Amino acid sequence: MVDERFNLTNLFNLYKQAEEETSTIIFETQINRGRFLFMSFFAEDDEIAKDRIFLYLRNTKRMVNVKLYGNHLGGNFYIYLNQSLKDRIVEELQLNENSLVEFYPKQLCNYKQFNI
């Protein structure tokens, strides 16, 4: 099964601000019951954290990190969701087989409210 690719284009304005000020992005968003804390560090000399987004799943108290791909200055922040990451997000959203709400990974790409 091929991992699904999504572009977190809404990161662009935050990325530009972080580039000018701190090279760090930290914000929280809520999607349905899920609470997600996004963290990214864009220091050129930090090879470990470079081009990675760290995602703290607040309900399940799990930290995951995902590689970011694409030309960030061009507004492209691609991530690939594998089955393990999808399962963790579904658990964070408190969804199960009996849930009336389904998780569509594009929800992570379309967040509109940031609590910085």
C-alpha positions in Angstrom: 0.0 0.0 0.0 1.4 3.4 -1.0 1.5 6.1 1.7 -0.8 9.0 1.0 0.8 12.4 0.3 -0.6 15.6 1.7 0.5 19.2 1.4 0.2 21.3 4.5 0.1 24.5 2.5 -1.3 26.5 5.4 2.1 26.3 7.1 3.5 28.8 4.5 2.7 32.0 6.4 3.9 30.6 9.7 7.1 29.3 8.0 7.8 32.8 6.5 7.3 34.4 10.0 9.5 31.8 11.7 12.2 32.2 9.0 12.4 35.9 9.8 12.1 35.7 13.6 13.0 32.4 15.2 13.2 29.5 12.8 10.6 27.7 15.0 7.0 27.0 14.5 4.8 25.8 17.4 1.0 25.9 17.3 -2.0 23.9 18.5 -5.1 23.0 16.6 -8.2 21.0 17.4 -9.9 18.8 14.8 -13.1 17.2 16.2 -12.0 15.6 19.5 -8.3 15.5 18.5 -5.9 18.0 19.9 -2.7 18.4 18.0 0.4 20.4 18.9 2.6 21.0 15.8 6.3 21.8 16.3 9.0 22.4 13.6 12.5 23.8 13.7 14.1 25.2 10.6 17.7 25.7 11.6 20.0 25.0 8.7 22.7 23.5 10.8 20.5 21.1 12.7 20.4 18.0 10.6 18.4 16.0 13.1 15.3 18.3 13.2 15.7 19.9 9.8 12.6 19.4 7.6 10.7 17.4 10.2 7.5 18.2 11.9 7.0 17.0 15.4 3.4 16.3 16.3 2.3 15.8 19.9 -1.1 14.1 20.1 -2.4 15.6 23.3 -5.2 13.1 24.2 -3.1 10.0 23.7 0.1 11.7 24.9 2.2 10.5 22.0 4.9 12.3 20.1 5.4 11.4 16.4 7.7 13.1 13.9 7.2 13.2 10.2 9.6 14.2 7.4 8.6 17.3 5.5 9.2 17.3 1.7 9.0 20.0 -0.9 10.1 23.6 -1.5 9.0 25.4 1.7 9.7 28.8 0.2 7.3 27.8 -2.6 4.6 26.9 0.0 5.0 23.1 -0.3 5.1 21.1 2.9 4.4 17.5 1.9 4.0 14.7 4.4 3.3 11.1 3.7 0.9 9.3 6.0 1.7 5.7 6.5 -0.7 3.3 8.2 0.9 3.6 11.6 0.5 7.4 11.6 -3.1 7.1 10.4 -3.8 4.7 13.2 -2.4 7.0 15.8 -4.3 10.0 14.4 -7.6 8.0 14.4 -6.9 7.0 18.1 -6.2 10.7 18.9 -9.5 11.7 17.3 -11.1 9.1 19.5 -12.7 7.4 16.6 -13.6 3.7 16.5 -15.6 1.3 14.4 -18.8 2.7 16.0 -18.0 6.4 15.4 -20.3 8.4 13.2 -17.4 10.7 12.3 -14.7 9.5 10.0 -11.1 10.7 9.7 -10.1 12.1 6.3 -6.4 12.9 6.3 -7.0 16.1 4.3 -8.4 17.5 7.6 -4.8 18.0 8.7 -4.1 20.0 5.5 -7.1 22.3 5.9 -6.8 23.6 9.5 -7.8 27.2 9.7 -7.3 28.2 13.3 -4.0 28.4 15.0 -3.5 29.0 18.7 0.1 30.2 18.9 
